[in-house]
Amino acid sequence: MKIMKFGGTSVGKPERMRQVYELITKDAEAKIVVLSALSGTTNALVEISSSLAASDRVAAKQKIDTLEKHYRSFVLDLVQKEENRAKANAIVTEHFEFLNIILRISFSEALNKDILAQGELMSTKLFSTFLDEQGVDHLLLPALEFMSIDINEEPQLSSIRSKLNELLKQHSNKKIFITQGYICRNARGEVDNLKRGGSDYTASLVAAAAHANVCEIWTDIDGMHNNDPRIVNKTVAIEQLSFDEAAELAYFGAKILHPTCIWPAQQENVPVKLLNTMQPDAAGTVITKDAGSVGVKAVAAKDGIIAIKIKSSRMLLAYGFLRKVFEVFEKYKTSIDMITTSEVAVSVTIDSDAALASIIKELEPFGSVEVEKGQTIVSIVGNEIAQTEDVLKKLFDAIREIPVTMVSYGGSPHNISLLVPSDYKTKTLQLLNAGLFGL
């Protein structure tokens, strides 16, 4: 069995859904197809939810009506037979009746999660209706029946495996299963989600749970590129990455893959393929246990970084000082991306300012605290690059005109990270593309 995940742009237009149909019926192999919401839907649902949270029901109603109009038009183009069109319109009616009913309900976080789930529920039901029209034997497998997270919002892989395999066993005569990405149930049994980009996570968890032979992530780009193609003019797709390399790139800003996607596949050693719905014959990128080659493979950038420097000549070398510093970040559930130390200071970076004021307040007794916002982490990733000859020389020769704030080297054999002011991000990526890849 293989897993095939299609993102919002891959199902965002009726003609794209038809391409997905062609791809999933290309061979007779058993498959679970994971779909995201139609492109733009989740953003629209977030806006509806935000309007309701602000008690602006007029704005929420306008947004609901605009979104419903889009779906009615989508159905008109997607299905042709009258009975199937009626069925598809009934699906749209059902979900928009729910969205209109909530206009009269007090807003809550639980209701917000229900609102955000509507996109994936509609996309999968509409695609299932389209498959019915094409005469494709398949089963719609509700993710809410098997996908779950625990009290710490971590996926319950053993439970997912048990429930999913039981469902597959009950329908062993089926070859094609359609399910929702992103959505799940939480520890209280309520509708919840795997956060932004969670459809990748769903696909990887399903692949691990089903012991799939491959997990295919279909997007609108032909694999992971050596640099950001939105910023750098000339980039190339990477043929092969190890799980470790891919995890570093995803975490540090490569948009094609959600950072959490790697772990489940790596646990069960399921190869992940990044493929292009618009160019299905392109080789894409394969992610496996083996890196395939040594050296620099790609550059990625992560924005919205905040640098915090704690300076204390009195306490820094004292026993337990770093532990106390890290305990502050742990207390506020704020992860640290980079860290550097000197004799009198320790500098760290974080990617969220949600608890920044509280963190600074608790750090101040340790010494002076300096905060720099508007920073970007640029990561250079490749197999064993820390041992690659001349890599540091090439790297720093390429960016000699960039004011680098921090450098992280040696923490990972696959990653060298730089902190630069966000204003220099574009120039840094372009210079590295020329200096490291000759592009």
CORGIKA-V165918 format. One line per field, one symbol per residue. phi: phi as a letter, one per 40 degrees, with the letter a starting at -180 (. if undefined). psi: psi as a letter, one per 20 degrees, with the letter a starting at -180 (. if undefined). burial: # if it has 24 or more other ideal C-beta (glycine too) atoms within 12 Angstrom, else .. Layout:
# CORGIKA-V165918
phi=???
psi=???
burial=???
This chain:
# CORGIKA-V165918
phi=.bbbbbcdccbcbdccccccdcccbcbcccabbbbccddgccccccccccccccgcccccccccccccdccccccdccbbcdccccccccccddcccccccccbbccacccdcccccccccccccccccccdccgccabcbccccacabcccgccccccdccccccccccbcccbbbbaccgcabcccgccaacgdgccccddcccccccfccabcbcbbbcgcccacccbbcbbbcccabcdccccccccchcccbcdcccdcccdbfcdbbbbbdcbccccgbbbbcccgabhcbabbbbcgcbcbbbbaccbdccdgccdcccccccdbfbcbcbabbbcbabbbbbbabdbddccddccdccicbbbbcgbbcbbbbicfccbccgccccccccbccccccabbahcbcbabbbbbddcbddccccccccccbgb
psi=qqpoppaghijiqghhhhgggggijhrjqqqpopqrqqpigggghgggghghhjkmhggggghghggggghghgghhgqhqghhhggghhgggghhgghhhihjqpqrhghghgghihghggghhhhggghghikpprpoophiihpqqahjkpqngggggggghgghhhliiqhppprprgqaqahjjqparkrpjihggggggggghjlqiqopopbkqmrpriroiihpgorqqpgpqrggghgggghkiohhpphihggghhhjloqpporohhmiiqhbppoahqhhrqrphrpqporkqppppopnhhigiqpjghghghhghghjloqpgqpqqahiqpprqrjpjhkgghgghhhhiiaqppporkqppopoqrpkhhjppjhhggghhhkhjpnpgqpopihpijppqqpqphhjgghghgghhghhik.
burial=##############.######.##.....#############.######.##.......#..##..##.###.##..##....##.###.##..##.###.##...#...########################.#.############.....###..##.###.##......############....#####.################.################.##..################################.#.#########.#...#####..#...#########.######.#..##....##..##.##....#.#####....#######....#..##.##..##.#.##..#########.##.#..#..##..##..#.######..#.#########.##########.###..
